[in-house]
């Protein structure tokens, strides 16, 4: 297995990545919270890209995987900076982000920051604004007090060890919300969402679909698929969504 390469950002972070050269546009995988670029979806898409000669990028946000920093010190804005740095330094021409969970939020932030670079967008169980609508909205008074006094709270996860959610993550998240104001997506978008997802609800997917200003946006609800969205049929649906958008671009749509 090839070793990761590293990108030094202007913020002083060391971002680990794997880059596959090929024809454009660049497919860029954006992982979820506390996930990394060795996850099933990222590695599967890389193999798919290599098989068809497609340019592809996967990387770890700071505080994730092989990149520098600690997760507990990170926040949505930091990972947005990491995403911008990776896309600007490592890709050329148009890009097609594939954002999973928190990566879906990051993909939407990328679309807002550089819409001219995107030719399409695929989300998988996208979790826009989850620090506010998921975490903060569900915190008890005791948890909010703990956040204020200790600077963090710990939350259980269905998929890994408990998350330590910092006060900074909550406050920084409020600076990067995408469902409170106009969200223009001037390219085709395909959203995938499992109905058995216990981390991101179908209501979140429907809210994004309703909120976004997009002329070609479709939501595929997959019965009984969970948040991982990583079994064979789900991986096939991800491939299909990416291929469809690449075909739309090739037709000039």
Residue, then its C-alpha position, 0 to 999 in steps of 0.5 A: x500500500x502506498x504511503x500517504x503524502x503530506x501537504x503543509x497548509x498556511x495555518x501550519x497543519x500537516x494534511x495527509x493525502x492520497x492522490x490518484x492522477x487521471x482525467x478530470x474532473x477530480x473526484x474528491x472524497x470528504x469524510x465524516x467526523x472522526x472518520x479518515x481516508x482509510x474508510x471503506x467508501x474512500x478506499x472503494x471510490x479510489x479503486x473505482x477511480x483508478x479502474x476508469x483512469x479518473x483523477x481522485x483525491x482523499x485526505x484526512x482533516x487535521x485531527x483525523x487519521x494521519x494528519x497533524x493535530x488532535x480531534x478535540x482541538x478542531x472545529x468545522x472551520x478548521x476542517x473547511x480550511x483543510x478542505x480548501x487547502x487540499x482542493x486548491x493545492x492538489x487538484x486542477x480544473x473542475x472538481x466533484x466532491x463526494x461528502x459523507x456525513x460531516x463531509x457533506x457539510x464540508x462539501x456544501x461549504x466548499x460549494x459556497x466558497x468556490x462554486x465555479x470549481x464544482x461540476x457537481x456534488x454527491x452527498x452521503x447522509x449529509x449532516x449540515x449544521x449538525x453542531x447546532x441542530x443535532x448537538x446543541x439542540x439536544x443538550x440538556x441544561x446540565x450538558x450546556x452548563x458542563x460545556x461552559x464550565x469544562x469546555x467540553x461534553x462527551x457524547x456516546x456514538x453508535x459507531x465508535x468511542x464517545x465523541x468529546x464535543x468542545x465549546x469551540x466546536x459548537x461556537x465555531x459551527x455557528x459561523x459556518x451554518x448553511x441552512x439558515x441563508x440562501x444556499x445556491x448550488x449551480x450544478x447537479x446534486x445527488x443526495x443519498x440517505x439511508x432510512x435506518x440511519x440513527x446519526x442523520x435523519x431522513x428529515x435532515x436530507x429532506x430539509x437540505x433538498x427543500x432549502x437548496x437553490x438547485x435546478x437539478x437536485x435529487x434525493x435517493x432514500x435507501x430503505x434499511x441502509x444505515x449511516x455507514x452506507x458501506x455495504x455492496x449495494x450502497x457502494x454501488x449507489x455511490x458509484x452510480x451517483x458519481x458516474x451520472x454526474x460525470x456523464x451530465x458534465x460530459x454532455x455539457x449539462 
